[in-house]
Amino acid sequence: MKIEFRKVPSTKKDISTSFNSVELEGTFCKISPSLVKIESTLKGLVPLDCYKCGTSFDKNISEEFTFYVSDGIYSGDLEELIIEVD
C-alpha cells in the first residue's frame, strides 16, 4: 500500500496484509503534520528448521508492536521506534 504522507488521515484507519501464513493487522493515523503512528499485531505460523537435529516444525507467533513513521529527520522527544522516510 502506498499513501502520500500528506494524505494520511488523522482518524485511525485499518491496515491488513499477509505473506504466506503470517498476517499483519492494525491501524495507522497521523498524530502530527510529520508523524504517523502505526499500531499492529503480527501473527501466524512460521516454518522453521532445528539447527541441531535438522527437523522441521512450525512456530506460532503473536506479537503486538507500535512504531512511528516520520516525514524526514525526526527531532522530537519520543523515545519509541521511529522510522524516518524521505
VENPEPE-V842822 format. One record per residue. N is the residue number from 0. RES is the residue in one small letter. SS is DSSP state (helix for helix, strand for strand, loop for the rest). PHI is phi in whole degrees, 0 to 359 (* if undefined). PSI is psi in degrees with one decimal (NA if undefined). Layout:
BEGIN
N;RES;SS;PHI;PSI  N;RES;SS;PHI;PSI
END
This chain:
BEGIN
0;m;loop;*;131.3  1;k;loop;239;126.8  2;i;loop;226;132.2  3;e;loop;297;140.6  4;f;helix;302;-40.3  5;r;helix;291;-16.2  6;k;helix;264;1.9  7;v;loop;291;128.7  8;p;loop;285;158.1  9;s;loop;277;-18.6  10;t;loop;269;150.1  11;k;loop;294;134.5  12;k;strand;238;146.3  13;d;strand;282;147.8  14;i;strand;224;141.6  15;s;strand;206;134.4  16;t;strand;206;161.1  17;s;strand;214;155.9  18;f;strand;217;119.5  19;n;loop;55;-117.0  20;s;loop;253;14.1  21;v;strand;251;132.5  22;e;strand;241;143.7  23;l;strand;242;121.3  24;e;strand;227;144.5  25;g;strand;174;-158.1  26;t;strand;226;158.8  27;f;strand;218;150.4  28;c;strand;197;156.9  29;k;strand;276;129.8  30;i;strand;250;-10.5  31;s;strand;203;170.5  32;p;loop;302;-23.3  33;s;loop;234;19.5  34;l;strand;220;128.8  35;v;strand;243;135.4  36;k;strand;256;131.5  37;i;strand;239;120.4  38;e;strand;247;125.9  39;s;strand;210;167.7  40;t;strand;232;131.7  41;l;strand;252;121.4  42;k;strand;214;155.2  43;g;strand;147;-169.3  44;l;strand;249;132.7  45;v;strand;243;121.8  46;p;strand;285;131.5  47;l;strand;228;159.8  48;d;strand;243;133.7  49;c;loop;291;129.4  50;y;loop;283;-15.4  51;k;loop;271;-51.9  52;c;loop;254;-13.8  53;g;loop;84;3.1  54;t;loop;284;150.4  55;s;strand;263;144.6  56;f;strand;206;164.3  57;d;strand;255;135.1  58;k;strand;251;125.1  59;n;strand;277;126.1  60;i;strand;242;146.1  61;s;strand;204;98.5  62;e;strand;233;133.9  63;e;strand;257;140.1  64;f;strand;208;155.4  65;t;strand;232;133.2  66;f;strand;214;168.8  67;y;strand;237;147.0  68;v;strand;241;125.6  69;s;strand;253;138.5  70;d;strand;276;89.0  71;g;loop;99;-164.5  72;i;loop;288;131.1  73;y;loop;271;130.9  74;s;loop;227;45.1  75;g;loop;252;-160.6  76;d;loop;246;11.7  77;l;loop;289;140.1  78;e;loop;246;39.0  79;e;loop;255;179.7  80;l;loop;288;118.1  81;i;strand;236;126.0  82;i;strand;256;122.5  83;e;strand;264;126.5  84;v;strand;239;156.4  85;d;loop;261;NA
END
